[in-house]
């Protein structure tokens, strides 16, 4: 082979390699894990772990006596944070024994 052909081939190879390295797509960051939600749709950080009450508020529509809409009212969420697989008895009754410590 003649040396000019080898030089042109080497230049094309180097140009293709550098072009591929510079134009490579960066990998997308992994998606954030979804926040754990209660049955009411609020995050578990808005719930008290000891009393199982929800601190969030819900927006409810308010109507007058004739049924006309008069605005919104903020009321506390009434959920009890049952997300399972905790036994349902622990949700509605306090624990009788202290938690076991090892």
Beta strands, then each sheet from edge to edge (+ up, - down):
strand 1: 57-63
strand 2: 69-76
sheet 1: 1+ 2-
end
